[in-house]
Amino acid sequence: MLANFTPEDIAEAARLTQLTWGDEMSLTNEDLKSVLYEAMVRYYFRSESFSFKLADDDGMQGFLLAAPLAERDHSQEWLTKALAPFTCEEQDLVYNYLRYLSYNGQRVRALSKPEDLLLCLFLSRKSGVGSRLLKKVEAAAKAQGIKKLFLWADATCDYAYYRRRGYSEAEQFTNTLLPELGAQKTWIYRKSDNYGD
């Protein structure tokens, strides 16, 4: 079933995000790792109108969180409470990870307008799920008169996936802000005009 992503979906999406990218950094504290990946989902969940999930009898099989670039993160209160039990060093690691994400978003903003749509966080567990989610968000954007879609993908993702779906490369750079993750080659992609046709 394809439906809008809601706040009730955050915990399951965070679990899937951790399963997908949980080995990116060598964190031995599993509780901190759980907070880190839930923080990522909360950081990017900025609009129910443009965020979707696909679930079947086995649970959530994918989700795509998207929002106009003018929308901002509203997860700080949650994050402050969630990090309270951890050491300063552990808290810094999570904040540094979010700064890494934010830097990539700033690079996108330099190429776009506030009314453009940012595809923020995209995860697919089964073949075909990603295509369905991408078509759904593109149709929602088109229905709202949004002219351009943007996203960034680093080397931890299947960045060539977007090229195969009509997205063109707008910029390429290396993000070195998070030593624990290492220098990450990063691509910004955009799609405009006839998307969703």
C-alpha positions in Angstrom: 0.0 0.0 0.0 1.3 3.4 -1.0 0.4 6.2 1.4 1.6 9.4 3.0 4.3 9.1 5.5 3.1 10.3 9.0 4.8 10.9 12.4 3.6 7.4 13.4 6.0 5.9 10.8 9.2 7.5 12.2 10.2 4.6 14.4 9.9 2.0 11.7 11.6 4.2 9.2 14.4 4.8 11.6 14.8 1.0 12.2 15.0 0.5 8.4 17.5 3.4 8.0 19.7 1.8 10.7 19.6 -1.6 9.0 20.5 0.0 5.7 23.3 2.5 6.7 24.1 1.3 10.3 27.5 0.1 9.4 28.7 3.5 7.9 30.4 4.5 11.1 31.9 2.2 13.7 29.6 2.9 16.6 29.7 0.3 19.4 26.9 1.9 21.4 23.7 0.5 19.9 21.5 3.0 21.8 23.5 5.9 20.3 23.2 4.3 16.9 19.4 4.1 17.2 19.2 7.8 18.2 21.5 8.7 15.3 19.3 7.1 12.6 16.0 8.3 14.2 17.6 11.7 14.2 18.2 11.4 10.5 14.6 10.5 9.8 13.2 13.2 12.0 15.7 15.8 10.5 14.4 15.0 7.0 10.7 14.6 7.8 9.5 18.1 7.1 6.3 17.7 5.0 3.6 15.1 5.1 2.3 16.4 1.7 5.4 15.2 -0.2 6.5 12.2 2.0 5.4 8.7 1.2 5.8 5.1 2.3 5.1 1.8 0.7 4.1 -1.1 3.0 3.0 -4.7 2.5 2.1 -7.6 4.8 5.7 -7.7 5.8 5.8 -4.1 6.9 7.3 -0.9 5.5 9.3 -1.7 2.3 10.4 1.8 1.5 9.9 5.5 2.0 10.7 8.8 0.4 10.8 12.0 2.5 10.6 15.2 0.5 9.9 18.8 1.2 10.1 22.3 -0.4 13.5 23.7 0.2 12.0 26.5 2.3 10.9 23.9 4.9 13.2 23.6 7.8 14.1 20.9 10.3 11.9 20.8 13.5 13.6 17.9 15.3 15.9 19.9 17.7 13.6 19.5 20.8 13.4 15.8 20.3 17.1 15.4 19.7 18.1 17.4 22.8 16.0 15.1 25.0 17.1 11.9 23.2 20.8 12.8 23.6 20.6 13.8 27.3 21.8 10.4 28.6 24.9 10.3 26.4 28.3 11.7 27.0 29.4 15.0 25.4 31.6 13.1 22.9 28.7 10.9 21.9 26.4 13.9 21.5 29.0 15.6 19.4 29.2 12.6 17.1 25.4 12.9 16.4 25.5 16.6 15.9 28.5 16.3 13.6 26.6 13.8 11.5 23.7 16.2 11.2 26.1 19.0 10.2 27.3 16.6 7.5 23.8 16.3 6.2 23.1 20.0 6.6 26.2 20.9 4.6 25.0 18.8 1.6 21.6 20.6 1.9 23.3 24.0 1.8 25.1 23.0 -1.4 21.7 22.1 -2.9 20.2 25.4 -1.7 23.0 27.3 -3.5 21.7 25.8 -6.8 18.0 26.0 -6.2 15.1 28.2 -5.1 13.0 27.9 -1.9 10.0 26.7 -3.8 11.9 23.8 -5.4 11.4 20.3 -3.9 14.2 18.5 -2.1 14.1 14.7 -2.1 15.6 14.3 1.4 15.8 10.7 2.4 15.0 7.7 0.1 15.1 4.0 1.1 13.8 1.0 -0.8 14.1 -2.6 0.3 12.5 -4.4 -2.6 12.8 -4.1 -6.3 10.2 -1.7 -7.8 9.4 0.1 -4.5 11.8 3.0 -5.2 10.3 3.6 -8.7 6.8 3.7 -7.3 7.8 6.1 -4.5 9.7 8.3 -6.9 6.7 8.5 -9.3 4.4 9.3 -6.5 6.4 12.2 -5.2 7.0 13.5 -8.7 3.2 13.4 -9.3 2.5 15.2 -6.0 5.1 17.9 -6.9 3.6 18.4 -10.4 0.1 18.7 -9.0 1.4 21.5 -6.7 3.1 23.3 -9.6 6.6 22.6 -8.4 8.9 23.1 -11.4 12.2 21.6 -10.2 13.2 18.6 -8.0 16.6 18.4 -6.3 18.5 15.7 -4.3 21.9 14.8 -3.2 23.5 11.4 -3.0 26.9 10.4 -1.7 29.0 7.4 -2.4 27.1 5.3 0.2 24.0 5.4 -2.1 23.2 4.1 -5.5 23.7 7.5 -7.0 23.5 6.3 -10.6 19.9 5.3 -9.9 18.8 8.9 -10.3 20.6 9.3 -13.7 18.6 6.3 -15.0 15.4 8.1 -13.9 16.0 11.3 -15.8 17.9 13.3 -13.2 20.9 15.3 -14.4 24.0 16.0 -12.4 24.1 19.6 -11.3 27.3 19.5 -9.1 29.8 17.1 -7.7 31.9 17.7 -4.6 33.6 15.9 -1.7 32.3 16.3 1.8 35.0 15.9 4.5 33.1 17.3 7.5 32.6 13.9 9.2 36.0 12.1 9.7 34.2 9.1 11.1 32.5 8.6 7.8 35.5 9.5 5.7 35.7 11.8 2.7 32.5 11.2 0.7 32.2 12.0 -3.0 28.7 13.6 -3.4 26.5 14.4 -6.3 23.6 16.9 -6.6 20.9 15.9 -9.1 18.0 17.9 -10.5 15.0 17.2 -12.7 12.8 19.9 -14.2 10.1 20.7 -16.7 8.6 17.4 -17.9 9.2 15.2 -14.8 6.4 12.8 -14.1 5.4 12.6 -17.8 
